């Protein structure tokens, strides 16, 4: 049990690079529910354009986490791991987040591993409901959850094939694999999509899976594009990857400001922006946004909001129908890719048990691409 409560022992695992302005708020949001919080900070080489020369955050995220340890961590729940701690003296993590996830996971000692990005938030009451669900769930369960994804503001919600396609997190219909049963001998073997095995080599999400959104009606609040600067940096990072499904192109601020149909603009994630009542986001984010968002971002958001009342209703309905058909079509073919991927994963498991790690990693990467 947790140190001062009847909560199950939850280890939160976080990868972060340039986590501002979310860092303090996120840690405060989960602190009382956490048995421990293990944070892997720093950049991979493909994120060097948004890091210091030695691979760390340029917005003082690492310093802020250490300050949080000193001033707001009376139970010593926070653990920090950097690339240097894992034997990479140049400060950069190799690969594309597998190593960061594995670094925090091997330091986790709880009964559950809750993967959390720094820009993902949960309402406190919802966390309490999830915790109660974890406490009464069978061992070796993977928990998935859907998200409200926001674009530049808590008022603008994203929908579209990117967030609903299985290639995003390995699950159809926009589900994220976020919580896994955990214990001695468990290993985090892949970040994209998140994949955990138990001490016997069983892939958890293949063994037992429970969807939190379907069971409890709870959504995660995901603020992946918080500002123009954040957007531009992420686009460059994703363009540096070798992902065949990722065809995003950036827009400059001048391009953005010259657009006429704001409500029809793609945000380069192959999604559609819809105006939502801001009550659907947690109140904390409204405060963060008002305090930290830059003027260019606010100008663009105001333009989008003003455009929405004048949007052609028929055009929007047409888009939504196309979006639904597209999602159904994409997900209908997903089981065939999953079948091929499952074959790879079975071989993957055998090789893992035999200790043939090089071949295992190669097959896992193929499996991830199929997912």
N, C-alpha and C positions, 0 to 999 in steps of 0.2 A: 504494500500500500504506500501511497504518497507520504511524505514526511510528516505532514500535519493534518491530513484529511483521510477520508475513506475512499478517495479516488483510486482507480487502478494505476499502476506505475506506468506513466506515459513518458516516453523519450521523444521530444520534438527534435527533428533534424532539419537544419536550415543551411542552404547554400546561398551566399550573398556576395554580390559585387555592386558597389554604389547603391546601398540600400536606402539612402535618404530620399524623401523625408520619413520613411516608414519605420526605421529601425526601433526606436524607443517605443513607439506606439504598439508595434507588433509584439515585442517582448512583454510589455505590460499586459497586453490582451490575453496572453497565454500563461503568464507566470504562475498564477495560483493553481492552475491545473497540471502543471508540469512536475514530473519527478526529476527531470533534467532537461536542459536545452543545449544541444551540441551544434555549434555553428562552424561551418567550413567557409572561410572568407578568402577571396582572391579571384584572380582571372586565369583563364586558359590563354594560350598564345593567340587564339583567334579573337580574343577580347582585349588585345594589347592597346587598341585605339582608345579604350575607355578605362585604362588603368595607369598606375604609376610605372616607372621604369623597372621596378622590382615586383610587379604583379599584384599590387594591392589597390584598394578603392581610392579614387581621387576625391571623394567627398567626405573623407574622414570616418567612414563607416567603422573601420577597425578600432579607431580611437574611441568612438561613441560606444561600441560594445564593451570595451574595457572600462570606460567610465560608468556604464550601467553595472558592470560587475562590482565596481568599487562602492557605488552609491545606492543601488536598487536591487541588490542580490543578497539579502541577508542569509538565505539558506544555501548559498553557494551552488546554485543549480546550473549556472552558465559555464560551459566549456568551449574554448576556442581552438580551432585547428587551422593551420595555414599550410601552404605548399612546403614551406621550409620544414615544418614539423614532420612532414611525410617524406623528407629526403630530397626535395627539389630545391637546390640552393639558389637558383635564379628567381625564386618566388612565384613562378608560374606553374599552374596545374597542367599536366599533359591531358590530351584527349578532350572530350566534350562532356564534362560533368560526371562521368562515371566515377572518376577518382575522388571527386569531392564527396559524392554520396557515400562511397565506400569508406572514406575517411571518417565521416561523422558516424556512420552506422556501426563501425567496429568499436566505437567508444560508447555506444548506447547500452545500457544495462537494464532497461525497463521491460515490461511485459508487452508493450506495444510501441511500435515505431511510427510516429506521425510526421510524415514529410510535409514541410511547410515552406513555401517561397515567401520572401520578405514582403511581397506585395499582395499576399493572400490574407484575408481577415474573416473571422467568424463572429457573429453576435455572441455575447457572453452566455445568454440563455441557451443558445443553440449548442455551444460547447458543453454545457452541463448535460444536455440531452444526449449528446454523442458519448460523453463519458459514461453515462448510465447504460447506454447500449453496449459499450465495450465491456463493461463489468459483467454482463450476463451473456456474452457471446462465446461460442465454442472456440477452442484454440485453433490456430492455423487458419485464420480468416483474413482476407483482403477486403478492405472497405473502400468503396468508391463514392464519389460525390460529384454532382453537377455544380456549375458555377454561374453566377451573374458576372459577365465580363464587361468592364467599363472602358470607355475611350475618352481620355482627357478630362473627364468630369464624372462625378457620381450620378449625374443626370442623364448621361448618354450610355446606353447599353448596347453591346455588340451581339449580333446574331449572324450566323452564316456557316457555310460548309466547313470552314477551317476549324471552328470550335466544335463542330459536330462530327468531324471525320475521325475515324479510328487512329489515323496516323499521328494525331495530336498527342494523345496520352495512352494509346494502346487499347482504348475502350470505345465502343460506339456511343453515339448520342451525347457527346460532350462530357462524358464521365472522366474524372481524374482518379487514378489510383493514389490514395493519399495515406491510408493507415494500414499497417500490417501487424499481425501477431509477431512477437519478437521473443528471443531467448537465447540461451547458450547454443552456439553452433550455427545460428542463423546468419545468413549473409545477404548483403545487397549486391546483386550481380550486374545490374544495368540500370541506368538512370532514364534512358529514353527508349521504350517506355519503362516506368518504374517496375523492377522485378526483384522479388525477394525469395530466397529458398530457406527451408527449415534445416535442421541438423541432419536430416535424412536425404537432403537434396531435392525435396518436393517443392515445386514452384507454387507459392502460396495462392496466387490469384487463379491458378488452374485447379486447385484443390477445393477451395470454398471462397465464395465471394458474396458480399452483402452491400447493396446500394443504399447509402444513407439518405439520399434525396427521395428515393421511392419509399423507404421505410418511415422516415421522420418528416419529410417535406422540407428538409434543410438544404440551403444552398451556401456554398462558399462565395465570398465577394472578392473578385480578382481584378486588381488595378494594374494590368500589364502595361498600359500606355497612360502615364500620368501627366506627361508634359511633352512639348515639342522636342526638347533636348533628349529626353528619355526615349522617345519614339525614334529619333534619328540614330541614336547610338545602337538601339536594338536592331533596327533594320540593317545596319552595317554588320553587326554580329551575325545575324542570320544569313546574310549574303555570303559571309565567309565560310558557311557550312556547305557540306556536299549533300544536301537533301533535295532529291529530285522533285518532291511535291511542293517545294517552297519557292514560289515565283514572285516574291515581293519586290516592288520598286519604290524608291523613296520619292517624296515631294518636298521641295524647298518651302520655306515659310512664305516667300513671295507667291509661289504657285498656289499655296493653300489660301492665302488672302484674296487671290483673284478668282477663286471658284464662285460660281453663281448658285449652283444647286447643292448647298451644303448637306442637306438631308439625303442626297443620293451618293455622296462621296464614299468610296471604299477607303478603309483606313489601312490598306495595304496588307491586311491579314485575310483577305478574301471574305470579308464580313460586311454586314450592313448595319449602319448605326440607327438606333431607334431612340426616340426621346422617352424616358421613363420617369415616373415619379421618384424623386430622390429618396423617398422614405424606404425604397427597396434596397438602398445601400445603408450600411450602418452609420450612425450619427457621427462616430469618430472620424470617418473619412471626410465628411463634409467640412469638419473643422480643419483637418490637415490640408485639404484642398484650398480652402480660403486663406490659410496662413502661408502656404508654401508655393502655390502655383504661380508661374511667371506671367507677365502681362500679355505676351504673345499668345500663350495658351488660353488665357481668359478671353482674349479678343476673338479667337477662333471659336471657342465654345459658345460665346454669346451670339456669334454669327450663325452657328448651327441651330441654336435654340430659336432664334428669330425666324429662320427659314422654315422650320417645321410646320407652323400653321398654314403656310402657303404651298405645302407640298401637294402634288397631285395625288388624290386618294387612289385612283385607279392604278397609277404607276406603282404605288406602294403595295397594293393588293397583288398586283402582277408579280412583283419581286418576291413577296412572301410565298406565293404559290410555287414559283420557280425554286425558291430556297428549300421548301419542303420536299419537292420532287427530287431535287439534287441530293438532299440528305438521304432519302429513301434509296435512291439508286446507288449511292456510294456505299452505304451500309449493307445493302443487299449482297454485294460482292465480297464484303469483308470476311465471311466465314470461310471462303475458299483460300484466301490469303492466310487466315488463321490456321487452317488445316496444314498447309505447307509449313507455316511457322512452327506448328506443334511438332512436326517431324524433326525439324532442326533442334527444337528444345529437348526432345527425348534423347537425341544423339548428344546434345549439349550436356545433359545430366550424366550420361554414361561416361563421357570424356572427363567431366568434372570429378566423378568418383574414382576414375583411374589416375587422376592427377595430371592429365594432359592439358595444361592450362592454355598453351598457345593456340591449339586447335579449338578449345572451348571458346576463347575470346573471338576467334575468327567466325565461328558458327553463330555465336550470340549476336555479332554485328549484322550478319545476314538476316537473322531472325528479326532484329529490330527494324531493319529496312522494310521487311515484309509487313510488319505490324503498322 
